């Protein structure tokens, strides 16, 4: 493959994976990293590019999602404490786990996360007619908030936070080891363990995975593992993909977001198994 064709392929893959990743809050890296390793890259080489994709997609999608009131920043900060700590540990452990074992572990986690989202039916949080449009957003002093569902305000309140933060640390370890952003774990954890609405979980995950990925990418850059030319191509595709994905997510209902997320997780697991 010529250098021009290779560069074009990286841009297209980054665009496609960031688009689908932004819709479900998974982060495009969970698809991008396995796809890159189907070529001539190892996980160690693809992982930094996956983190670049997560950061660029998160920045691109964040503006629209924040404007819609779908991102819960307080929840994000609390859970990010666990995730970023795990990411640092993951980077330090990266060389101690074989690529084959890591691939199977990621595939298994993706299936578990997909099952968690697929089993639950319906919508957990219902619209409240007593709330006005100005109530959309976070409630000061709490982790609760209100988001829009079909132009109706829907109140919500997360729960089981200690367990959720502990599990977020596991997602952070996955980010540091494999460079996949951890969104494929963080979104289901937010939705099914801590009981955020699916759209809020996806949007908040898209926001936080950029922070987690930044921590891991900084350590990889200090270790000389980032190829600047390839990273620039990934940024180009991921910014476009993150913008497209955030716009599509706005028009999807929570059950659809949950089903899309579960379907993507199954696809991710299949890609991992095929690679293994």
Buried (B, 14 or more C-beta within 10 A) or exposed (E): EEEEEEBBBBBEBBBBBBBBBBBBBBBBBBBBBBBBBEEEBEBBBBBBBBBBBBBBBBBBBBEBBBEBBBBBBBBBEBBBEBBBBBBBBBBEEBEEBEBEEBBBBBBEBBBEBBBBBBEBEEBBBEBEEEBEEEBBBBBEEEBBBBBBBEEEBBBBEBEEBEEBBEBBBBBBBBBBBBBBBBBBBBBBBBBBBBBBBBBBBBBBBBBBBBBBBBBBBBBBBEEEBBBEEBBEBBBBBBBBBBBBBBBEBBEBEBBBBBBBBBBBBBBBBBBBBEBB
